[in-house]
Amino acid sequence: RALVGPNIPIAVTLDFHANIGQGMVDAATLVTTYDTYPHIDAGERAREAVALLARTVSGEIRPTMALVKPPLMPVPQAQFTAQPPFKTLFDRAFEMEATGEALTVTVSGGFAYADVPDAGVSLLVTTDRDPERALRLATELGEMAWAMRDQMIVRNTPPAEAVAEAIAHPEGPVMLVDVGDNIGGGTPGDGTVLLAELLRQNAQDATMAVADPEAVQAAIRAGVRSTIEVAVGGKTDRLHGDPVEVEGGVRLITDGRWVHEGPENAGVPVESGPTVVLRCGGVNLVLTTNKTMPGDQQQLKSVGIVPAEQKIIVVKAAVRWRGGYQAIARHAIHVDTPGLGSVDLSRFDYRNVRRPIFPLDPDTVWNAPAP
């Protein structure tokens, strides 16, 4: 805004996990976010923003925005938009847009791992020349979200129990969701807790990807059809597990290049860097140089692994895995793995997040703004 002055319209599109503050709303003309998680509507939201911007420039509309932020800071796993509570919020938001009550409605789940004052849920409604209506509708959504706050509490399965359950399940693929090492949330992708447990319990037909450039280079030096012993993972920190000593046969070496098949990011190329596949007992261990978010089957198909034929697939994600794997998954277990993506927010030392806030402070009381 400082660059273009007060009269030039500015439209902003944001990730669904954006922590939106009043400062952004005051400086922008229009703010929209993705309506889906996994995020499969980026193109649609961009087109929506441009269309509204064009109508603003032509003088057809004059956007007025109202932001309501109940003291809610749910973790990403609670924000899957195809089921309540967030589906309930979006159903009402879409009604507001369809009836013309609002030009556009933003429901942002926020990002609980950012230690900033604006962290948490945001309800932002944009109307045409009607700030009072915008505030009334945003308050309605805020009250709906607050009423569903208990549905935003997440409790996951301990690792040993999760692996045992996956092995015992009669059919696969069973998705073991390594939430603590959720790459899309900024974790290193080299967490080892589930790898150690899969090997300890002698899991068969299991597949897991770990980002570890050192182990990749060791396998490349050994060559295809060689057997190597190497310490895998736990190289970035010790928050996501210690390095695990494995013995495995080098099955494949690739350049790590592949293209998303979708639905999310369809057609977008990926550079995983030099990549190898080790066979460690019953585990296919995919070692990549660069961490890669596990939202697309091509990550495994590109190294000769057929996802639908696996009994167990470990995905370092919270929800993003559903975009590529939901259609073939026979069962999913969200695992209480340690790390920066943990769903237990009490494990983190917050210093800047506004307090009290739910669920960090279970007894939080909120009085919605008067419309």
N, C-alpha and C positions, 0 to 999 in steps of 0.2 A: 504493500500500500504506500509506503514511503517513497518508493521508486516512481509509481505512476500517478500519484496524487489522489484527491478525494473523489473524482468524478468518473474514473475508468472502472467499468464493472470487472470484478474478479470472481471466477468460478473455481472451486477447489473440489477435487475428488480424492477420497481417502480410503485406506484399507478399513475393513470392518472393525479391526481392533484398535482403531485410532483413539487416543485419549484427547478428546476435544475440549478446549477451554473457551471461555468467553472472549478472550483476546482475539482468537482466530475468527470467531463469529462477528465480532465488531469490525474487523479489518476486511472481511470478505463480503461479496455480494451474494454468493450462493455456495453452499457446502453440501456435498453428497458423499455417501459411502457405499461400498458394496452391500448388496442385500443378501449375500450368500456366504456360508462358511461350511465346506470349502468354497473358495472364491472363484465362481465360474461365470460371474456376470460383469467382469471388469469392462468389457467392451460396451455393454448396454448402459452402464452407469456413466461412462465417458460420453456416449451419445446423448444421454439425458442431460448432462451438465451443459454440453454445447448447445443443445436445443433451447434450454432455459436461458442460457446466456444470450443467444440470438434474439429471443423474445424480449429480453431486457434491453438490449441495445436498440431494438426497433421501437421501444416505448410501449409495447403491448402489455408488459407486466412490470411491476415494481416490487421485487422480492422484499419481504419482511420476515426475519427469522427470530425464533425464540428457542433458547437452550435450557433444558432442565436436567440436572444431574443429581439423582438420588444417591445417597452414600452407599453405593454398591460397587464391588470390585471382584467380579467372578473370574475364575481362571478360564482359559480358552476352551478346555474340555466341556465346560458347561454351556458353551455358546453355539453349539451345533444348531443351525437355523432350520433344519428339517423336522425338529421336534421341540416341544415345549421345554423351557419357558420362552425361548426366543422366537419360535414359530408363532406363538400366541401374540407376541408383540408385533411381529411383522404382518400377521393377518389383519390386525387392526390398522397398522400403518398403511397397508395397501388399500383398505377401505377408505381411509381419509383421502388418498390420492384419487381413487376411482370416482368418488362422489364429488370431487372438486373442492372439498373442504381445504385441501392443502395442495400446493404446487408440487412439493416433494417432501418426503419424510425420511429422516435419517435415524436409524437405530444402530448405535455403535456399542459393541460389547466391551470395548476398552481393552487395555493390556496391563494385566496385574503385575507384570514383572518390571515395569518401569516405575522407579521410585520418584515420582513427580506429583505435584499437587493435583493435577487434572486427571490422574489415573482413575479409570472406572467407567461405568455405563454412562452414555450420553443419549438423550432424546432431543432431537433437533427438528423442528417443524418450520417449513417455509410456506408462507401464504402470500397472496397478492394484495399489498396495501392494507393489511389487516393484522397488526402486531398483537392485538388482544386475542384474536382467534388463534394465532400461532401459539401464544402462551397457554391458552386453555387446552389446546390439543396436546401440546408437549407435556403439560402437567398430567393430563389423563394417562398418557403413556408412562410417565414417571411413576404414577400411583399404581398402574398395572404391574410394572417391573418390581416395585417395592413389595407388592402383595405376593409376588412369586419368589421372593428372595430365598426361601428355604429350598426351592427346587434348583438353586444355583450352587448348592453345596455338593462337592464331589468327594467320594471316598473310593480308592482303588484297591486292587488285590495285591497282597505281598508277592514278591518275585517267585519264591519257591512254590507257593500255592498256585500261582498263575501258570507256571510251566507244567506242574503236575496236572492241572486242569486241562491244559492244551493237549498234552500227551494222551490223556484219557478220553478226550472228545472223539466220538466215533468217526467223524469225517472232517476233512479240511477243505480249503485252508482255514486254519484258526489264526486270527490276527492277534499277536501279542503287541500291544500298543505301549511302547517305551516312553511314557509321558514325561518322565523326569529329564530325558534327553531329547526333547522336542526341538528338532533342528529349525523348524519354522519360527520358533520362539527365541532363537539366538544361541542355542546350546552347541557344544562342539561336535556332536555326532560321533564321539568315540567312547560312549558309555559302554561298560562291559558287564554290568550286573546280570543281564539276561543271557549273554554269551556264556558266562561262567555257569549259570544255572542249567542252561541247555546241555552243556557238556557233562555236568555233574549228574544229571538225570538221564543221560544217554538218549536224548531226543533223536528221533529219526525223521528224515525228510524235512528238516527245518532249514530256513534261509534267513540270513541276517546280514545287513550291510554295516560296516564300520569304517569311518574315515581315519586312515592311518598311513600317511605317506612313507614313514620309515618301514613299516611292514610291507608295503607295496614294493618298495625298492629291493628289499631282501628277497621277495618272491621272484622279482624280475631277474635278479642276479642268479638265482638258482635255476630258473627256466621251467618251461612247461614239462610236466611228468616227473618233476623232482619232488622229493619230500623234504619239507623244512620244519624246523622248530623256531618259533618266533614269538616275541611278546607283542600282543595285539591290544590296542586301545589304551585308554587311561593316560594318554600322553599330554593332553592339554592341561588337565588339572586332576585332582583326586575327588572332585565333587560327584562324578558320575561313575565311579568304580576304578579299581586299580588295573594295571595291565594284566592280561591273562596269557599265560604261556600255552601255546597250542602247537600241536604237530599236525601238519596237513599236507596233502598232495596238491601241487599247483596244477589246476585244471585248465586255466585260461588266462591269457594276458591280452588286454585291449587298451585302446587309447582313451576310453571313457567318454566317448562322444555318442550322444543319442538325442532323439527328438521326442518331445511329449506327444503322446497320442490323444490325451485329453480324458475327460472334458475340460479340466483346468489347464490353461496355458497350451492348448493344442497347437502344434506346429512350432513351438518355441524350442530351440536347440539347447542342450545342456553340455557343459564341459566338466565332467567329473575328474578329469586328469587321468593319468595312467591308473588302470584298474586291474585287479587280479581276482580270481576265484580260487579259494582253497577249499578242499574237502577235508573236514576235520571230523572223523567219525561219521555221524549222521547229519552233520551240519554243513550246508553250503555257506561259506563265509566270504562275502563280497567285500573286498578291501578297496577303498577308493582313496585317491589323493586329496580331492576336495569333498567336503561334506555336501550331500545332495538331499533335498527334501523328498520324502517318500510318498508322493501323491500320484504316481503314474507307474503303470505296470512295465513301461518300457525300461525303467531302471533295471529290472531283472531280465526282461526279454533280451535286452541288448547284450547280456553276457551269457545267453544260452539257457537261462532258467525260465521254465514255464510256470508262472505263478499259480495257475489253477491246479497244477499237479503237486503242489507242496502241501504237506500236512500242517506246517507251522510257518508263518512269516512274521518276523519282527519288524515293526515300523516305528521309527523314531519320530513320533508325531503326537498330536492330541486329537485332531479332527481331520486334518488335511488328507490323511490316508484314504478316507471314504471316497474321495473323488475318483480315484483309480481302482480301488479294491472292493468297494462296497458290493458291487455286482457279483463277485465271486466268493466273498467271505461267507463261511458257514457258521462262524462264531467269532466273537471278538472279546478280548479280555484287556481291560485297561489296567496297567500295572503300576503299583506304587513304587516306582524306581526313584532313587535319589537324584538330585541335580537341580539345575536352574529352572527346570520346567515343572518342579514338584507342585502338586495341587494343594499341598499343605502350606499355606502362606505364612503360618506362624514360624516356619523354618527360616524366614528371611528377616533381616534387620532393616526395616523401613525407617527412614528418617525424614522424608519429604512428603509422603502421602498424607492427604488430609485425614484427620482422625476426629471422631470415631468413624469407622467405615466397616460395613459388613462384607465378608464374614470374619475379617480380622477381629472385629469387636462385635460379638454376637448380640449384645444388648443395645445396639445402636437404635436410636429413635430418630425418625425423620418426619418433619412437617412440610408437606408440599407447599410450593409458593402459591399465593392466592391469585387466581386467574384475573 
